[in-house]
Amino acid sequence: QHLDVGEDSVGTRVELAHIAATLLGMRVELTVSIAEVQGRAVTFDVSGSDSVEPICRGRHSRFVVDVQKTQARLAAKAVKAGLA
């Protein structure tokens, strides 16, 4: 909902630290917030906890791309790879 028409985003990095185990059947809550925006690069802070303690924390980075340009670049790569 925050992208313009013709835009999408691709994941570029995932860093996640496993802090504690969660028992099967326990409810887990994940919290994600925008940590930083630099041009088309967006970084999110991620944290998770069960009803007892924190279980994970980390960062996820994404990059906003133009869908048509990305499709053209991937089509050219498919040709080079002999897949088209």
N, C-alpha and C positions, 0 to 999 in steps of 0.2 A: 504494500500500500504506500510505501515511501519512495518507490522508484517511479521514474517517468516512463511513459509509453515507449516501448522498444528497448528498455533496459532490463537487466537481470543482474544477479550477483553470483560470483563463484567463490568457493572457499579456497583460501591460499595457505592456511596454517591452522593446526589444532594443537594446543598444548593443554594436557589435562593431567593433574596429579591425583592419584588415587590415595585418599587419606585413611579411609576406614571401610570395613566391610559392612554390608547391609544384609540382614536376614531375609530370606525368601518370604514374600508376603508383606514386608514392611512398606509403608508408603514413603516415597521419595519426593522431595520438592527441589526443583531446579530454579535458580534465579539467573537471569541473563540481563545485562545492562550494557549500554553503549559506553565504552571506555574512552574511545578516541575516534575522531574523524579527520583524516588528512586527504583532502581532495576526494578521490574515488575509493580510497582505502578506509574500511571501517573495522575497528577492533572492538570485540565484545568481551566483557568479564563474565565468567561462568562460575557459579558455585552450586553445590548440591548438599543436601543434608537429609537424614532420616529423622525419625522422632526422637533420637537419642543424641546424635552428634553430627558434625560436618563429615561428609564422605568424599567430597572432591572439590577441586577448584582449578581454574585455568583460564585460558584465553582462546578466542576463536577469531581469526581474521578473514575478511571477505573483501572482494574488489568488485565494484560496480562496472559492468561491461555493456557495450552496445550489442544487442542480440544479432543484428545483421552482420556486423563486422566479425563477431565470433563465429557465426555460421560459415562465413566466407573463408576465414582462416582455417577452420576445421575441414572444410571441403577441399581446400588446397593441400592440406596435410594428407587427407585420404588419397588424393591423386598421387602424391609423392610416395606414399606407402603401398601403392598398387591396390588400394581397396575400393576404388571408384571406377 
